[in-house]
Amino acid sequence: MVRTVTEDIACYYAVRSSYTQDGQNRNQYYTEYKTAMDILDQIKDGLLKLALTDGSLVPTNSNNRFLSSSEGYTPIFGNDEPREWKRDEDEIDDQFEARE
């Protein structure tokens, strides 16, 4: 199912990028794209379950947060000019200690 959904979405966008903006052409993959997006919504809402190849259900992610390896450290990017970006000294020390 995941392969089919991703192929349908990819085909829609591949054909869409080659169409003109005048609205005269209809994307032949629109129906499949719409169905794929509906399937993704059902998966997101928990109405449709995914199964592994052995038939067991893919476990639900109980934590909806992204995990970060840099939590608690000063961000590297975006605070100042790129030439001034550098790693947090505490993060460097912690990484060094973790590798010993």
N, C-alpha and C positions, 0 to 999 in steps of 0.2 A: 504494500500500500504506500509506504513512504517513497519508494522508487517511482511509482506511478504519479503520485502527487507532485514530486519534484520535477519529473519530466514534463508534466502538463503545464506547470508554471513556467519552466524554462522555455518550452516551445512558444507559449503565448508571448513572452518577452522578446524572444528572438525574432518572431514574425512582426511584432509590434514595432520594433526598432527600424524595420525596413519599409514600413508603410508611410504613405504621405500624410500630411496634416489636413488634407482637404475633406476628409470624412467620406470619401467615395468608396474606399475599400473597407470591408469588414474582416476582422481577424478570424480566421477559420478555427482558431483554438480557444476562442472566448468561452464557449460552453464548458470545455474541459477545465479551463482556468477557474471559472466561477465555481464549478463543482469541487475542484481542489481546494479553493479557499474556504468553501463551506465545510469540507472535511477537516481542515486545520482548525476552524472554529469549534467544531464538535470535539476534537481532541483536546483543545485548550480548555473547553468547558467541562471536560470529563465525561461527555456523553458517548464518546467512542474510545475504546481501549485499543492499544497497540499490543501485538503479541510478538514474541521472539520466534525464531525458526523452529524451536522445539515445542511451540504451542503455549508456553507459559507467558503470562501477561508481563509487560514491561512495568516495573514498579513505578509508582507515582513519586515524583520528587517532592519530599515533604518540606523542603526548604526552598522557597522561591527567591532566594537572594543569590547574587553572584559572590563567589568567594574570592578573596584578594590575598595575594602574597605580600602586598605592600601596605596593608592596613596598619595604621599607627605610625607610618613614616611620612616624611615630607614628600609631597608629589614632585616628580622630576620635571614634567612637562608643563608648559603653559603659564608659569608664574612670572617669567621674565624673558629676556632675550635668549634664543637658542644657544648662543655661545656661553651663556652663564649656567645652563642646566648641568646639574651634577647629582650624584646619588647621595642620599641621606647617610651621614657618617655612622649613625646607629645601625642602619640597615646593612652597611658594609661590614661592620663588626659582627653583627648577628649572623650574617651569611658565612663569614670566615669561621666563627666558632662552631657553626652547625656542620661544617665540612671537616673539622678536625676529629 
